[in-house]
Every structure is written in C-alpha cells, then in structure tokens.
C-alpha cells in the first residue's frame, strides 16, 4: 500500500521470485568513444538497467548522474556521449532485449552535431532577447522581444519527439526555462494521450520515461512538471479539424499569456512537437500552418524528408510572424537511431501510461479511489467526429452537434472502461465553454450498472465527482482490465 509522502516500501523478495532473479541478472560493461551511441529496444516483458560508471553521457539531452541506476522498460531509445564513457548494463533477461553500439567514424556522420548547431543558434536568439528584456525592464517586458518559437515536424518515425525533448533538455541545462508544447494527440506529454498540452521545463526530465511522471505519479526525486492540457479525444486532426483548430488557438492563447508575464519563459521561448506529416495528406499541412500561425513560430525544423522541407519552404516563403520576424524553414537529417514504433507497440505504451496514472509503476505503487456515482449526479460530454468521417452507427453520434464538437452523453454500458477527463468548468456551462476548459484530471469507468443507474469510477485520489463536467472521445480507446 502507498502512503502519500512516504511512498512504497517493498518487502524483501522471497527466494526464487522474479525480484530475486533480477538480483542475479547478467551484467556487462560497455565503453563508448566520442560521438558513439548505445541504442536499445526494451519490450514490456523485461527491464534494462543502465549505470554510468565513468565519463559523461546523456539521453535525449539530459545527463546521466554517475553511479545511478536507470531502469528502462517498454522503450526504444539511445544513450550518447560527446567524449567517452563507460556504461554498466544489467538485465534479468539478457536475450530479451535488443541493443547495439553505433560507431560513427567522424562527428559529421552523426545527426547530433547538426542538432547541437541548432541549439546554439537558439541560444544566441535567447541571449539577444535577454538583453532586450534587461533594457526594457521587467515591468515592461512586453516591449522586449520574444525567445525562439521552434516547431519540429516530419514524417512518421523521424525522431520529432526525441529532438523536441533534446532541445528542451539542452535549454534547461543552460539555465533557460523553455515551454514544451505537444500538438500531437496520439502522444501525451505529462498527460494522457488524446490531449494537447504545454509545460514549462525549469528542471531536468526523468530520462526513464518519455517526458517524466504525471502529477499523480507520487513522490519522486525529480520535480514534477504541471502541464496545461486540453482534451481533443480523437487520434488525428483530420477527424475533427474544427475542434483541433479551436483547441490549438486556446492553447496558444494560454501559453502566449505566460510568455507575456514571465521574463524567464519569454526569453526561453517554445519548442513544439507535431504529428506525422505526409506529402499525400494536405490536411496535415493545413493543421501545421495553423499551429505556426497561432504560436507565431519563427523556426520550422523539418526532419528526415527533403520533399516536406521543400513544400514548407514554398508555403512559408516571405511570411512573417506577428512580431515581424521571418519564418525560417530548415531541413535536418533523421537520426540513425530513430526506429519504427508500430501500432502494437504504441498501443502498449498508451495502456502503460494510463495504468501508471492510476496505479503507479515498477518504482512506486499508487492507491486509487473507486466510488459509485448515480447517473443523475454526473454530466458527461462526448467529442463528436467530423460529419464526413463519423460512423453512422456510433451510439453517441448526432450530426447536429457538429457545430459545437461536443454532445451530451447518457451513461451506458458503451462507456465501460473509458477514460473520462474532468475539466475546469461548471456542469451548467455551454458546450463551447466545456470544450475550451483545460483538464483537471482523469477517471476510469470501472463499471456501469444500468439497472441501478450507477457508474463505478476510479480516480487517482478520493474526490467528489459530479460538480465538474467530464468529457471523453474515441481516443484513447477503452482500456479493458486496467486493474488486472
């Protein structure tokens, strides 16, 4: 059982248990030369423990602490060094994961050098803004410039999110406080998938996860970041372009307001992650152009596709931001360590993130609270797909609701195992107000009793449910057996 503030103290593993077997796991030592990378893929069925024995190394821009074990599972990533280092690798299943060392002969053969050059260009822009803020004074920072707003885009599996994390981590190590923004609903940044989110990174990330723990993750040595999240509830912008654009505008207004009030964040700027682009999908280009416009992006980084780089160069040629800056489009090579993450792998990651939100992970256990709530005591809305893509046999679909993108949903068995987002709004607010409200937290529908007209809801903490509206969509999909 977990005690808030104290965490979970695991009992000693009995002989022959999995934990005891882990203590006898095979350990190897690997030495990396300058610019080498240790690339690894770890499935959910095993773990990989990495410890930095000597030298310096980093994962996605965040340095590894010496002699500190980092446990990885369900991940495809890499660890690199700019000089030399020695890593100790331990796994209870030596044959259960895949790993190798990339050995470029020269620095020019690694994409990390071009990424570092981009980082230094952004740091120069931040230094210039810092000087203008000091000249204007903190009481008049609106008269100063604004830090770089960088958008990273490209085709699937090109390493977009990794580059966004790396640029964010490098900026944090330089003393900046960049705002990382996720506009890809298939991923969750410090939030569950299906949301668009933003957070200021003033401290390091937890390198054993994608972005770090969510605010419900429990005690941790690394400060928890508090994201601002808006529920989109669908897998891609094409499923409801109107709703996607509305939420992007809402997120941009909130984040721009933070930049206007906080000189540290204003100087640091933004790093924006995006969904997959395809030259055959014009809707993706339109969604990207909307993000560039709303966030006043002045650096567009295209990864891994010369065709996409050329298309974006033509699209933004001669265009300027609201601050009068030229929109610079630059193409960078895809990292050799970027690998394909198929649908099955992404589904397992999504389910793991959801389960961790409610029940914790291998490092700590959480004790969620389950309660019975009458149908009449809750107000639930469902995200409506665009009429051109919605299925006519959807139990909740109503074409008349397409104007607001939300419609009232009566509790039923179809909601079983769904994730509901509790939003900062009133139960009597109109659909547009509920749509524009940011997410407070999530509950899981553990059961539906239509005979007694009651919902069984699981929340991370004991709380009163019913005084806030709840919203859900088709994504993330229902998670069956979350307690199993």
C-alpha positions in Angstrom: 0.0 0.0 0.0 1.2 3.5 -0.8 1.3 6.3 1.8 1.3 9.8 0.4 4.6 11.5 1.1 6.3 8.3 2.1 6.0 6.2 -1.0 6.0 2.4 -1.2 8.4 0.2 0.7 8.7 -3.2 -1.0 9.2 -6.3 1.1 12.2 -8.4 0.6 11.7 -10.7 -2.4 11.3 -14.4 -1.5 13.8 -16.9 -2.9 13.0 -17.9 -6.5 10.9 -14.8 -7.2 11.3 -12.5 -10.2 12.8 -9.8 -8.0 15.3 -12.3 -6.6 16.2 -13.4 -10.2 16.8 -9.8 -11.1 19.4 -9.6 -8.3 21.3 -12.3 -10.1 20.9 -10.7 -13.6 23.8 -10.7 -16.0 25.9 -7.5 -16.1 28.1 -6.3 -18.9 30.3 -3.2 -19.3 30.4 -1.2 -22.5 32.8 1.6 -23.3 31.7 4.4 -25.7 34.1 6.6 -27.6 33.3 10.2 -28.6 30.1 10.6 -30.6 29.2 6.9 -30.2 25.7 5.8 -29.2 24.3 2.9 -27.3 20.9 2.1 -28.9 18.5 -0.2 -27.2 14.9 -1.5 -27.5 13.4 -3.0 -24.4 10.0 -4.7 -24.5 7.4 -4.6 -21.7 8.3 -8.2 -20.7 11.7 -7.2 -19.3 13.8 -4.3 -17.9 17.2 -2.9 -18.7 19.3 -1.1 -16.0 22.0 1.3 -17.1 24.6 2.8 -14.8 27.2 5.4 -15.7 30.5 4.1 -14.3 32.8 6.8 -15.7 32.9 9.7 -18.1 29.8 11.7 -19.2 26.7 10.5 -21.1 23.3 11.8 -21.9 19.9 10.6 -23.0 17.8 13.0 -25.1 19.9 15.9 -23.9 19.6 15.0 -20.2 22.9 14.0 -18.5 23.1 10.7 -16.6 24.2 11.0 -13.0 27.3 9.0 -12.1 26.7 5.6 -10.4 22.9 6.0 -10.5 20.9 3.0 -11.9 18.3 3.9 -14.5 15.7 1.2 -15.2 14.1 1.2 -18.7 11.2 -0.9 -19.9 8.9 -0.6 -22.9 11.1 1.8 -24.7 13.2 2.4 -27.9 15.9 4.9 -27.3 19.6 5.6 -27.1 22.4 7.0 -24.8 25.2 9.0 -26.4 28.5 10.6 -25.3 30.4 13.6 -26.6 33.7 12.5 -25.1 34.0 9.0 -23.6 32.1 7.0 -21.0 31.7 3.6 -19.5 28.3 2.1 -19.0 27.2 -0.9 -16.9 24.3 -2.8 -18.4 22.2 -5.2 -16.4 19.1 -7.2 -17.4 17.3 -10.1 -15.9 16.7 -11.4 -19.5 19.9 -10.9 -21.5 18.3 -12.2 -24.6 15.0 -10.4 -24.1 16.1 -7.0 -25.4 17.9 -5.7 -28.5 20.9 -3.3 -28.3 23.9 -2.3 -30.2 26.6 0.4 -30.4 26.6 2.9 -33.2 30.2 3.9 -34.0 30.5 6.9 -36.4 34.0 7.3 -37.7 33.7 11.2 -37.7 31.4 13.7 -36.0 30.0 14.6 -39.4 28.4 11.1 -39.5 26.1 11.8 -36.6 23.0 13.9 -36.7 23.6 15.1 -33.1 26.1 17.6 -34.3 23.5 19.3 -36.5 21.1 19.3 -33.6 23.7 20.9 -31.4 24.3 23.6 -34.0 20.6 24.3 -34.0 20.6 24.5 -30.2 23.5 27.1 -30.3 21.5 29.1 -32.8 18.6 29.2 -30.5 20.8 30.1 -27.5 22.1 33.1 -29.5 18.5 34.2 -30.1 17.7 33.8 -26.4 20.7 35.8 -25.4 19.6 38.6 -27.7 16.1 38.6 -26.1 17.6 38.6 -22.6 19.4 41.8 -23.4 16.3 43.4 -24.7 14.3 42.4 -21.6 17.0 43.9 -19.4 17.0 47.1 -21.4 13.2 47.3 -21.2 12.9 46.4 -17.5 10.8 43.6 -16.0 7.9 45.9 -15.6 7.8 46.4 -19.4 8.8 43.1 -20.8 6.0 43.3 -23.4 8.2 45.9 -25.2 11.0 43.4 -25.5 11.4 40.6 -28.0 10.4 37.0 -27.5 12.5 33.9 -27.4 12.6 31.5 -30.3 9.4 29.5 -31.1 10.6 26.3 -32.7 8.4 23.8 -34.4 9.6 20.3 -35.2 7.8 18.4 -37.9 8.4 15.5 -40.3 7.1 12.1 -41.4 6.4 9.2 -39.1 9.3 7.7 -37.1 11.7 10.5 -38.0 12.6 11.4 -34.3 10.5 14.5 -33.9 9.6 14.0 -30.2 13.2 13.0 -29.4 14.5 16.2 -30.9 12.0 18.3 -29.0 13.0 16.6 -25.8 16.7 17.1 -26.6 16.3 20.8 -27.4 14.2 21.3 -24.3 16.8 19.5 -22.1 19.7 21.4 -23.5 18.0 24.7 -23.0 17.2 23.8 -19.4 20.9 22.8 -18.8 21.8 26.3 -20.0 19.6 27.9 -17.3 16.6 28.6 -19.5 13.0 27.7 -18.8 11.6 26.7 -22.2 8.0 25.8 -22.7 7.5 22.5 -24.4 4.2 22.1 -26.3 2.7 18.9 -27.7 0.2 19.3 -30.6 0.1 15.6 -31.5 -2.9 13.9 -29.9 -1.5 10.4 -30.3 1.1 11.2 -27.6 0.7 12.5 -24.2 3.2 15.0 -22.8 3.0 14.8 -19.0 -0.7 13.9 -19.6 -2.6 11.0 -21.1 -2.8 10.5 -24.9 -5.7 12.3 -26.6 -4.7 15.7 -25.2 -2.9 18.8 -26.4 -0.6 20.1 -23.7 2.1 22.5 -22.7 4.5 22.8 -19.7 7.4 24.9 -18.6 10.6 22.9 -18.0 12.8 24.6 -15.4 14.3 21.4 -14.1 15.6 18.2 -15.6 13.5 15.4 -17.0 13.1 11.8 -15.8 15.1 10.0 -18.5 13.5 6.6 -17.8 10.2 7.8 -19.3 9.2 9.9 -22.3 8.7 13.2 -20.5 8.6 12.3 -16.8 5.8 11.4 -14.5 2.3 12.9 -14.5 1.3 14.9 -11.4 -0.3 11.8 -9.9 2.9 9.8 -10.1 3.7 10.1 -6.4 6.9 11.0 -4.6 9.9 11.4 -6.9 13.4 12.8 -6.7 12.8 14.9 -9.9 10.4 17.8 -9.5 7.0 17.1 -11.2 6.0 19.4 -14.0 2.5 20.7 -14.1 1.1 20.7 -17.6 -1.8 22.7 -19.1 -3.9 20.1 -21.0 -6.9 20.3 -23.3 -8.8 17.2 -24.3 -9.1 16.6 -28.1 -10.3 13.0 -27.7 -9.5 11.9 -31.2 -6.5 10.3 -32.9 -5.6 12.8 -35.6 -6.5 16.4 -36.6 -8.4 15.2 -39.7 -11.0 13.5 -37.6 -12.4 16.9 -36.5 -10.3 19.8 -38.0 -12.6 22.5 -36.5 -12.2 21.2 -32.9 -8.4 20.7 -33.4 -8.0 24.3 -34.6 -10.1 25.6 -31.8 -8.1 23.8 -29.1 -4.8 24.9 -30.7 -6.0 28.5 -30.6 -7.0 28.1 -27.0 -3.6 26.5 -26.0 -1.7 29.2 -27.9 -3.6 32.0 -26.1 -2.8 30.4 -22.7 0.9 29.8 -23.4 1.4 33.2 -25.1 -0.1 34.8 -21.9 2.5 33.0 -19.8 5.3 34.3 -22.1 3.9 37.9 -21.7 4.1 37.7 -17.9 7.2 35.6 -17.1 10.5 37.1 -18.4 12.4 33.8 -17.9 9.9 31.9 -20.0 9.6 34.7 -22.5 13.4 34.7 -23.1 13.5 30.9 -23.4 10.7 30.6 -25.9 8.9 27.4 -27.1 9.7 24.0 -28.6 6.7 22.5 -30.3 6.1 18.8 -31.2 3.8 17.9 -34.0 2.1 14.9 -35.5 3.2 12.9 -38.5 3.3 14.7 -41.9 2.7 13.0 -45.2 3.1 14.6 -48.7 -0.2 12.9 -49.7 -2.2 14.4 -46.9 -2.9 18.1 -47.4 -5.0 18.3 -44.1 -1.8 17.7 -42.2 -0.2 20.7 -43.8 -3.2 22.9 -43.0 -3.1 21.8 -39.4 0.6 22.6 -39.3 0.1 26.0 -40.8 -2.5 26.8 -38.2 0.0 25.8 -35.4 2.7 28.0 -36.9 0.3 31.0 -37.1 -1.2 30.7 -33.6 2.1 30.2 -31.8 3.9 32.8 -34.0 6.5 30.2 -34.9 9.7 31.6 -36.4 11.8 28.4 -36.8 10.3 25.4 -38.6 12.5 22.4 -38.4 11.8 19.6 -40.9 13.2 16.2 -40.1 14.0 13.4 -42.5 12.3 14.5 -45.7 13.6 16.8 -48.4 10.2 16.8 -50.1 8.5 18.1 -46.9 11.2 20.6 -46.4 10.8 21.9 -49.9 7.0 22.1 -49.5 7.2 24.0 -46.3 9.8 26.4 -47.7 7.4 27.3 -50.5 4.5 27.6 -48.2 6.2 30.0 -45.7 8.3 31.9 -48.2 8.0 35.6 -47.5 5.7 35.1 -44.5 6.4 36.8 -41.2 5.2 36.2 -37.6 3.0 38.6 -35.7 6.3 40.1 -34.3 7.5 40.9 -37.8 10.1 38.1 -37.8 10.9 36.0 -40.9 9.8 32.3 -40.7 12.9 30.3 -41.2 12.5 26.7 -42.6 15.4 24.4 -42.2 15.8 20.7 -43.0 17.8 18.3 -40.8 18.6 14.7 -41.3 16.8 12.0 -39.5 18.7 10.4 -36.7 20.1 6.9 -37.4 18.7 5.8 -34.1 15.1 6.6 -35.0 13.2 3.4 -35.3 9.7 2.4 -36.3 7.2 2.2 -33.5 4.3 0.1 -34.9 0.7 0.3 -33.8 1.0 -2.6 -31.4 4.0 -1.0 -29.6 2.2 2.4 -29.4 -0.9 0.7 -28.0 1.1 -1.0 -25.3 2.7 2.4 -24.4 -0.7 4.1 -24.2 -2.1 1.4 -21.9 1.0 1.6 -19.7 0.8 5.4 -19.4 -2.9 5.1 -18.4 -2.2 2.4 -15.9 0.7 4.3 -14.4 -1.5 7.4 -13.9 -3.9 5.4 -11.7 -1.8 2.6 -10.2 1.9 3.7 -10.4 4.8 1.8 -12.0 7.7 -0.5 -11.0 9.2 2.2 -8.8 6.1 3.0 -6.7 2.6 1.9 -6.1 -0.4 4.2 -6.1 -3.7 3.5 -4.4 -6.6 5.0 -6.5 -10.1 5.5 -5.1 -13.2 3.9 -6.5 -16.7 5.1 -5.8 -20.3 4.5 -7.0 -21.9 7.6 -8.6 -25.5 7.8 -9.7 -26.2 8.6 -13.4 -28.1 11.8 -12.4 -25.1 13.1 -10.4 -22.7 13.4 -13.3 -22.6 15.5 -16.5 -20.8 13.8 -19.4 -20.0 15.1 -22.8 -18.6 13.2 -25.8 -16.3 14.6 -28.5 -18.0 14.4 -31.9 -16.1 13.4 -35.0 -16.3 15.5 -38.2 -19.6 14.6 -40.0 -17.6 13.5 -43.1 -15.6 10.9 -41.1 -18.0 9.9 -38.3 -19.7 6.5 -38.4 -23.4 6.4 -38.6 -23.6 3.5 -36.2 -21.9 5.5 -33.4 -24.2 5.2 -30.4 -23.4 8.8 -29.4 -23.2 10.5 -32.7 -25.5 13.4 -33.6 -24.9 15.4 -36.8 -26.5 18.5 -35.2 -23.7 18.6 -32.6 -21.0 19.2 -35.2 -21.3 22.9 -34.6 -20.1 22.6 -31.1 -17.9 19.5 -31.4 -19.4 18.2 -28.1 -22.7 16.5 -27.3 -24.3 15.3 -24.1 -23.8 11.5 -23.5 -26.1 9.4 -21.3 -24.2 6.9 -19.2 -24.5 3.4 -20.6 -22.6 0.1 -21.0 -20.8 1.6 -24.0 -18.8 3.8 -21.6 -17.3 0.8 -19.7 -13.5 1.0 -19.4 -13.5 4.5 -21.0 -11.2 7.3 -19.7 -13.1 10.5 -18.8 -11.4 13.8 -18.5 -12.6 16.0 -15.6 -12.4 19.7 -16.8 -12.3 23.1 -15.1 -15.9 24.1 -16.0 -19.3 24.1 -14.4 -21.9 21.4 -15.1 -24.3 24.1 -16.4 -21.8 25.6 -18.8 -22.5 25.5 -22.6 -20.6 23.1 -24.9 -18.1 25.6 -26.1 -17.1 26.6 -22.6 -16.7 22.9 -21.7 -14.7 22.3 -24.9 -12.3 25.2 -24.1 -11.8 24.2 -20.4 -8.4 22.6 -19.5 -8.2 19.2 -17.9 -8.2 18.8 -14.1 -7.6 15.1 -14.1 -9.0 11.8 -15.3 -11.2 9.0 -14.1 -11.7 5.5 -15.4 -15.1 3.9 -15.8 -14.6 0.6 -13.9 -18.2 -0.5 -14.4 -21.7 0.6 -15.4 -24.8 -0.7 -13.7 -27.8 0.3 -15.9 -30.3 -1.4 -13.6 -29.3 0.6 -10.6 -28.3 3.6 -12.8 -24.8 3.9 -11.2 -21.3 4.4 -12.5 -18.3 2.8 -10.9 -15.5 5.4 -11.3 -11.8 5.1 -10.3 -9.9 8.3 -9.6 -6.2 8.8 -8.5 -7.3 10.3 -5.2 -10.6 10.5 -3.2 -12.6 13.3 -4.6 -16.1 14.5 -5.1 -17.3 13.7 -8.6 -20.3 15.4 -10.1 -19.6 19.1 -9.6 -17.4 19.2 -12.8 -18.3 18.1 -16.3 -16.5 15.1 -17.7 -15.5 14.6 -21.4 -14.4 11.7 -23.4 -13.7 10.8 -27.0 -12.8 7.8 -29.2 -9.1 8.2 -28.2 -7.6 6.9 -26.1 -9.6 3.7 -26.6 -11.3 1.9 -23.7 -8.7 0.2 -21.5 -10.1 -3.2 -20.5 -8.7 -4.9 -17.5 -6.9 -1.9 -16.1 -6.9 -3.4 -12.6 -5.5 -6.7 -13.9 
